[in-house]
């Protein structure tokens, strides 16, 4: 015969069961996070450690701006203009060059840091105290296609996921109504879609292109964002029906990443209908903001709009935004007409870039937004003809701002003439490792198993450049 159960007050019951309630709550929380990831793979993910930056804006100057004409002055190049180079040239060159060629621009010291910037970039120069200028970048490929793929994907020989795709895969997005990775007016040449492709990563990590380099920025929008024929409720019913059919198909055939990504893309496109129209409409921006980006000047308006859109995407939670300055082929590729070409190019981007930096800073976004500027390589200090420079992957300049990097510094150096990275050299793999680190990701742990191997953005190389981290 069982003994009668002891009576228990409500207070005793709650006290004795509190641990169980806590476990139930924890299980519910974990389940909701897992369900969110299952329903929407772009849902935010926890980084490996506390990040310094939450998002990145990459300003690509396609074609290769000259380091010795922009952010890396070389007095000996001025002194020895016209003389043969007093150093050995690389064994593999893109083309032959001749004597040393001095810069046609003067350099001025700006800000409290006193860093020198050429007359090509007076507006960026006034922001130099926010810049971390890396003067010792180097790569391996002297051709545009290979160098651009190396910069974007870490490989110049194989199709690999892009940097934006890796970051999207590792972190998701802060706004699940928008893509995690957007590229504005990307070039279709020299690697083309592979520069923003997902490679073997899930398809939802690939970049969403708005227009291309042949399209004016005000036309670089998401097309067909409004459905004039169907109401949102009817679209929802259609999507649910299509999803049911597709998932039934998956139960029969097994996992199919392409089909699963297609289902996810339908859902994202549906959500974007409510967020993208307002985001693409800049009429609400103040006149002062429009002037800050140079939208009132036909010279700067096109790139200025791209930079303004980058800020709008970044402040709404898009994880990776790329802005490309290029024409249909190349832009900064002055094998000849260096004076004319670099003058034109810099005039188009100088004010918009400075406007972006100032705008991010005034809105409190620069401290956790990493801005990256540069091209696929630099230019030779030796001349092609009398007014041109060849491709140079052996030593060039890129700069970063915000996002946890030191400000008002120049890191590393090229040799006395600006041909080779010489001090504190930073390889493309090192740059990628450092960017991932600033985003809270360990580049050795952010891996994806494919074809029997664990791949990563930095392949089997890369060192975080701790000296540039604040």
N, C-alpha and C positions, 0 to 999 in steps of 0.2 A: 504494500500500500504506500503510495507516494505521500510525502509530507506536504501540507498545504504551502503554496508559494507565499513568501513574505510580502506584505504590502509595501508599496514604494510610492513616495510622494512624487509629484511632477518635477519638483526641484531636484530630487535625487536621480530621477530618470534622466533628466537633461545633463546633470553633472556626469553620470556614469557613461552616457552615450556621446558626449561631446567629441571625443576623438573619432568616433564613427562618422558623425556629421561632417567633421573636417575632411575625412577621407573621401566621403561622398562628394563634397564640394570640390576637392582637388581632382577627383576623377572626372567630374563634370567639366572643370576648366580645361584639363588636358584633352578631353574628348572634343570640346568645342574648338580648341586650337588645331587638333588633328583633322577635324571635319572641315575647318576653314581652309587648311592646306589642300585637302582632297577636293573640295568644291572649287577652289580658286588657287592654282599653283603659284600665282603672283602675290599671294598674301605675304605680309612682312615676315621675315625670318630673323632669328637672333644671330648676331655676328659672333665670331669666335671670342672676341674681347671688346671692351668699350671702344667704340669708334671715335675718331676725331672729326670725320666728315660723314655726312648722311647722304650726300649726293655729289655728282660730278658734272661739270660742264666742260666739254673738250672743244677748244677752238682750233680747228685744223686749218693750217695755211698750206694748201696742197701745192706741191711743186718744189718746195725746199727754199725757204727764205735764207738769205746769207747772214751767217752769224757775225762776220767781220764788218757788216754794214748796218747792224741793228743793235746788238747787246754785248758785243765782244770786241772792243776797240784794240787795234794793234799798231802802236807807234812805229815799230820796226817795219811794218808793211808800208807805211807812209814814207819812211826814210829810204827804203830800198826799192821803191816803185820802179818797174821797168827792168830790174836785174833778174838774172836766172835764180830760181829758188835754191837756197843753200842747204837743202835737205833732200833725202831720197824720196821719190814719189812712190805711191803704192804700186805693187806688181799688177793688180787688176784695177783698171780705170774705166770709167764710162766713155771718156773721149780724151784726146790729147789736149794739153794746155801749154801755155808758153811762160812768159815772164810774170813776175809778181805784179799784182794790180792793187793799188791803194783804193781805199774807199772814197767815193765822191762826196760823202756826207761827213759832217763834223759831229763830234760827240760832246754832250753837255752833262754835267753832274746835277742830279736832281735830289730833292728831298733831304731829310736829315741823314739818310744813309750815304748820300753822295754818290750813289751808283751812276755810272755813265750810260746814257742812252743816246742813240743817234738822232739826228734831226728828222729822220723818217717817222719817229714816234714821239712827238712832243706831248701829246695827251696821255699816252701810256707812261711816259717819263714822269709826269706829275703824280702818278700812282705808284712810283717805284718803291716807296716804303712799304707797300703791301705785297711786293713780289719776292719770290725766291727763284733766282735766276740760276739755272744749271748750265754752266758753260762747257761741261766736259762730257756731253752726250756722245755716244758712238754706237754704230751698228755694223752691219756687214755687207749689205747689198747696195750697190750704186745705181740700181735701176728703180724707177718709180714704182712699178708693180710689186716687186719683191720687198722694197723698203716700206711701202704702205701696208702690205700684209704683215710684215714684221711688227710695225708699230701698232697695228690694230689687233693682231691675233697672236703675236709671239713667234710666228713661223713664216718664213718666206718660201718654203718648199712644199708645204702640204696645206690642205683646207682645214682650218682649225676654227673653233669658236672665237668670236671677237671679244675684246675686253669688256664691252658693254654687256654682252651675253653672259660672261662669267660673273660679273657683278650682279646682274639680274638673277642668275641662278643661285648665287650665294645669299642674297638679301631680299629678293622680291621687290615689291614697290610699296611706298607709303600711301598710295592712292590706287585702290584696286579698280577704280573706274577709268584708269588711264594705263597705257603700256608702261612697263618699267624702263624701256629703252627707246628713245626717239632720236632720229637723225634728220636734221633739217638741211634740205638742198644738198644731199650727198652726191659725190661724183660717181658716175657709172663707168669710168675708165680706171685702169690700173688696179685690178682686184675687184672693182665693182661691188656687187652685192655681198661678196665674201668678207668685205671690210666691216659689214654690220650683220653678218649671218651668224646663225647659232651652231653651225657645224654639226657635231654629233650630240650636242646638248639638246634638251627638249626644245621643240619648235617655239614654245611660248617665250623663250629667252631672246629670240632674234629681235633686231631693231626694227622699229616701225618708221619707214621713210616718209617724209613729207616733201613732195616734189623731188627735184634733182638739180644738179648744178646748171642745167640749161633752162630752168624755170625761175621766173622772178619770185622773190620771197613772198610777195603778197598773193601769189597763186599757189604757194606750197602749203596746201591745206589737206585735211582729210576729206576726200571726195565722198559724195552720197551720204553725208552724215545725217541728213534728215530724210525720213520716209514720208513722202507726201500722200501715199495711198493707204497706208495701214496705220491704225492707232497703236500706241504702245501695248495696250492690252491684247490686241490681236497678234501682234508680233511675239508677245510672251507665250501665247498659246502655240504658235507655230514652232518657236524654239523648243518648248517643252516636248512637243510631239516629235520633232526631229531628234532631240536628245534621247527620248525613249527608244526610237528606232535604232539609233546608233549604238546605244548601250546594249540593246538586245543583240545586235550584230557582234559586239565585243564579247558577250557571253558565249557566243558560238565560236568565234574565231580566236579568242584569246587577246592578250594585250596587243595594241596597235598604237604606237606613239603618235603616228601621223594623224590618225582618226581622232585620238583623244585631244591632240592639239587643235584640230579643226573644231571640235565641240567647244573647247575653251575660247577659241577665237570668235565664235559666234556669240558667246556670252559677253565677252569683252566688247565686241562691236555694239551689242545692244546697250550695255551700260554707258558706252562713250557717247551715245546720242544725247544724254542728259548733261554731260560735262564738257564735251569738246566744242560745241558751238559757242558757248560763252567764253571759253578759253581762247579760241581763235579770233574773237572779236576784240580788237584793241581800242575801240572808240572810247572806252571808259578811261583810258590812260590820260593823265593830265598833259597839257601843252608843254609844261616844263620837262616831264619825263620823255616826251616825244623828241624834244630838242636835245635832251641829254644823250640820246642814242643816235642823233643825227638824222631823224626821219624828216626833217624840214629841208634837207639838202640832197639833191639828186645823186651826188657823189657817194654819200654815206647811207642813203635811205635803205638800199637793198640789204646790205649786211647789218645795218642797224636794226632792221625789223627782225632778222634772224636772232640777233642777240637779245632783243626784247622778248621774243617768244621763248628763248631759252630760260630767261628769268621767270616768265610766267609758268612754264612747265616745272621748273625747279621748285618754285614756291608752292606748287600744288602736289608735290610728292613724287614726281617722276625721278627715278633713281639715276639715270644716265642720259644726258642730253648732249648730242654732238652738233656743232655748227661748222659748216665747211665753207671756206672761202676759195672758190674755184670757178672757172668757166667750164665749158663743156669738156675740156681736155686737161689742161694744167693752167696754173695761174702764176706761181712764183718761180717759174722755170726759166730764168733769164740767162740762156747761153749767149745771148747778145742783147743789146739795148737794156743793159742793167740799170742805167740811170733812169731811163723812161719807165721801164717796167716796174721796178721796185717803188719808184715814186708814186705811180698810179695805184699799185696794190696797197701800199701803206696808207695812202690818202683815203681809201675806201674802208679800211678797218680800224684805223687808229682811234678815232673819236668813238665809234660804237663799243670797242673793247673797253676803253676807259669809262664810258658811260655804264657798261655792265658792272664793272668793278665797283664804281661809286654807288650804283643803285643797290647792289647786293649788300654793300656795307651799310648804307643808310637804313635798310630794312632789317638789319640784324641777321642777314642770311650768310654773309661771307665767312663767318667763323666756322660754320659747319657745311659750307659748300666749297668743294675743291675745284678750282679753275685751272685748266691745263691749256697752255698755248704752245704751238710749234708745228713743224712740218715733218716729213718723212726722213729728211736729212738736211744738211746745210749746203754751202757752196765752197768751191776752192778759192784760196787767196791768190791763185794763179789765174791768168787770163785766158779766155777763149776770144780770139780776135783782139780788138782793142777795148771792148766794152761788154764783156760777158764773163760768166763764171760757170764751171762745170759742177756736176753733182759731187757731193762730198759726205759720205757716211762716217768718216773717220774722226770727225770732231765738229760738233755743232751745238746749238743752244736751244733749250726749251725752258719755259718758266712755269711756275705754279703760283697760286695765290689762295689764301684762305685755307679752310679745311685742315688746320693743324700743322701747317708748314711754317717754318721761320720766315719772318718778313724782313724786307730790306737787306737781303744778303745775296751774294754771288757765291755759288758753290762750284769748286773745281776750276780747271783752266785748260785751255788749249796751249800749244807751243807758241813761241814768240811771233809766229806768222799766222796762226789760226788754222793750220791744216789738220793736226792730230790732237785728240784728247790726250792730255799729258799728266794732269794732277787730279786726284780723286775722281777717276774715270767712272762714268755711270753708263752702263749698257742698257739697252732697251729692256732686257729682262729685269734689271735692277729697278728701272722706272716702274714697271708693272708690279713688282713685289712691293715697292713703296706705296703705290696707289692703293693696292689691296690692303696693306697694313693700315693706312689712314682711314680706310672704310671699315676697319675692324675685322679684316679677314687675313688669316695666315695663308700665304701663297703656297705653302707646302701641304696644307691640309685641305684647301679648296680643290678637290679632285673629282674626276668623273671617270668611271670605269667604262672603257670602250675597247672592243677588239682584244680583250685579255690584258689590258694595261690601264693603270691609273694615270690619266692625263691631267695636266694643269696648265694654266696660262703661261707660266714661266718655264715649262718643260722640265729640265733637270738642272736649271741654273737659277740665277737671281738672288741678290742680297738686298735687304732693306737698307736704304740710305738713311741711317738714324741721324746723321749730322744735319739734315735739313728739317727734321721734325722738331717742332717747338716743345 
